[in-house]
Amino acid sequence: MRRATIHLNRIEPGLAELVLTDPDLTLPGKLTLLYVLSHPDQTHTRQELADVDQLVADRLDEILHELVGRNWLATVPPDTPPCLAARFQLRQDHDPDQDNDQAPDDTRLQVGAAVFGGGGGGNGSDSWN
């Protein structure tokens, strides 16, 4: 098994601490999320995420459901159940502040939206809506 590298210096300031202190995320979920946050502009394959750590590889589907359910990750293609998705990326939500400056279909990463805004912080359900 290849080991993936988590680049803490690439994570937006303050997010690593929020992830590490989140009592609702499992340790394998935190490891996976830190890896994805350190590579924010990429999509990630199932195998790449499994390579984060053996703890992740052993419970991959459960972890993917956890992170999608808590609105940290989005499946690629969209609306695919996490256990069937081929790839994953940080969730991208529409930013209404950019409506005045850019086209309405522009998006930006809202990785902290679930934590800062309290919106959809997840109830642990397997809902993908």
For each residue, the residues with C-beta under 8 A, 3 or more apart:
1: 50 51 54 57
2: 51
3: 51 52 53
4: 35 48 49 51 52 53
5: 38
6: 31 34 35 38 52
7: 10 11 38 39
8: 11 16 34 38
9:
10: 7 37 38 39 40
11: 7 8 15 16 34 37 38
12: 15 37 40 111 112
13:
14: 17 18 112
15: 11 12 18 19 37 111 112
16: 8 11 19 20 34 37
17: 14 20 21
18: 14 15 21 22 112 115
19: 15 16 22 25 30 33 34 37
20: 16 17 30 34
21: 17 18
22: 18 19 25 30 115
23:
24: 70 121 122 124
25: 19 22 29 30 33 66 70
26: 29 30 63 66
27: 30 31 55
28: 31 32 53 55 56 58 59 63
29: 25 26 32 33 63 66 67
30: 19 20 22 25 26 27 33 34
31: 6 27 28 34 35 52 53 55 56
32: 28 29 35 36 49 52 56 63 67
33: 19 25 29 30 36 37 67 72 73
34: 6 8 11 16 19 20 30 31 37 38
35: 4 6 31 32 38 39 44 49 52
36: 32 33 39 40 44 49 67 72 73 88 89 90
37: 10 11 12 15 16 19 33 34 40 90 111
38: 5 6 7 8 10 11 34 35
39: 7 10 35 36 42 44
40: 10 12 36 37 90 109 111
41:
42: 39 89
43: 76 87 88 89
44: 35 36 39 48 49 87 88 89
45: 48 49 86 87
46: 49 50 60 64 85 86 87 88
47: 50 51
48: 4 44 45 51
49: 4 32 35 36 44 45 46 52 56 60 63 64 88
50: 1 46 47 56 57 60
51: 1 2 3 4 47 48 57
52: 3 4 6 31 32 35 49 56 57
53: 3 4 28 31 56 57
54: 1 57 58
55: 27 28 31 58 59
56: 28 31 32 49 50 52 53 59 60 63
57: 1 50 51 52 53 54 60
58: 28 54 55
59: 28 55 56 62 63
60: 46 49 50 56 57 63 64
61: 64 65 82 83
62: 59 65 66
63: 26 28 29 32 49 56 59 60 66 67
64: 46 49 60 61 67 68 73 82 83 85 88
65: 61 62 68 69 82 83 126
66: 25 26 29 62 63 69 70 124
67: 29 32 33 36 63 64 70 72 73 82 88
68: 64 65 71 72 73 74 75 82 88 128
69: 65 66 122 123 124 125 126 127 128
70: 24 25 66 67 114 121 122 124
71: 68 91 113 114 119 120 121 122
72: 33 36 67 68 90 91 111 114
73: 33 36 64 67 68 82 88 89 90 91
74: 68 78 88 89 90 91 92
75: 68 78 79 80 81 82 85 87 88 128
76: 43 80 85 86 87 88 89
77: 80 85 86
78: 74 75
79: 75 128
80: 75 76 77 84 85 128
81: 75 84 85 126 128
82: 61 64 65 67 68 73 75 85 88 128
83: 61 64 65
84: 80 81
85: 46 64 75 76 77 80 81 82 88
86: 45 46 76 77
87: 43 44 45 46 75 76
88: 36 43 44 46 49 64 67 68 73 74 75 76 82 85
89: 36 42 43 44 73 74 76 92
90: 36 37 40 72 73 74 109 111
91: 71 72 73 74 109 110 111 113
92: 74 89 107 108 109 110
93: 107 110 113
94: 107
95: 98 106 107 108 110
96: 99
97: 100
98: 95 101 102 106 108
99: 96 102 104
100: 97
101: 98
102: 98 99 106
103: 106
104: 99
105:
106: 95 98 102 103
107: 92 93 94 95
108: 92 95 98
109: 40 90 91 92
110: 91 92 93 95 113
111: 12 15 37 40 72 90 91
112: 12 14 15 18 115 116 117
113: 71 91 93 110 116 117 119 120
114: 70 71 72 117 118 119 120 121 122
115: 18 22 112 118 121
116: 112 113
117: 112 113 114
118: 114 115 121
119: 71 113 114
120: 71 113 114
121: 24 70 71 114 115 118
122: 24 69 70 71 114 125
123: 69
124: 24 66 69 70
125: 69 122
126: 65 69 81
127: 69
128: 68 69 75 79 80 81 82
129:
